[in-house]
Amino acid sequence: MKRLLIYMCVCVCASISLCAQSTTFSDSTVVYTKAMADSAYATADYATAIHIYEQLLAAEGEAASVYYNLGNAYYKSNDIAHSILNYERALLLDPSNEDIQFNLELARSKAVDKNAIVSELFFVRWFRDFSSIMPVDGWAKCGILCFIVLILCLTLFIFNKKSKTKKIIFIFALLSLACTILANVIALNQKDKLQHRESAIIMEPSVTVRSTPSTSGTELFILHEGKKVTIKDDSMKEWKEIEIEDGNIGWLPASAIEQI
């Protein structure tokens, strides 16, 4: 009888343990979808939308549309720093998206520190604007297509016997070669920006930039949340050397910024 009771107790305990494990497993494997986050955003439940968007990014990797919606949710929550950060990340993946550009500028207008206007050579501005027409995948595909056209032109040039036609084909081959080189240069440039992200956003309400990587360093200037900076020295764990548009350089705590 005692053995039977002990056996029954063991079975009951095992059943309870399995049920508990099953419940925990079910809770830990909630499948989030973008539609769920969009629905939460539509009902003004921005905290839930932010949580789901961030879970999607962690599980599925980067996506411009998710970063964009996450930026919108943070903007609606009056978290300007995080909204700018996510708009910047979205724009990095989809530089030609006008909605992202517009919302980024709108968020920047809410920040305390405004972006300084920096003069630059016209061809540098032209190259940057032209590069933004397509994301890196688009330029890579364009480079492949131009290379195929180049091969076709060279094939026709070799087997064509008419001199006038060969001249036209040769011109097309040169244009295809130029387009192939340009597309690949832009694609490599955009890929480098994605892999080596040197820009960051100030995440704290305000932070003092110092002359040395130490709290005893001379106070140079103060930056506020949402300001975009360029990381010049990333070798230290606790401190980062940064630069702003006007050329001013200094050190600030690594915890005060988040890389784009």
Buried (B, 14 or more C-beta within 10 A) or exposed (E): EEEEEEEEEEEEEEEEEEEEEEEEEEEEEEEBEBEBBBBBBEEEBBEBBBBBBBBBBEEEEEBBBBBBBBBBBBBBBEBBBBBBBBBBBBBBBBBEBEEBBEBBEEBBEEBBBEEEEEEEEEEEEEBEEEBBEBBBEBBBEBBBBBBEBBEBBBEBBEEBEEEEEBEBBBEBBEBBBEBBEBBBBBBBBBBEBEEEBBBBBBBBEEBBBBEEBEEEBEEBEEBBBBBBBEBEEBEEEEBBBBBBBEEBBBBBBBEBBBBB
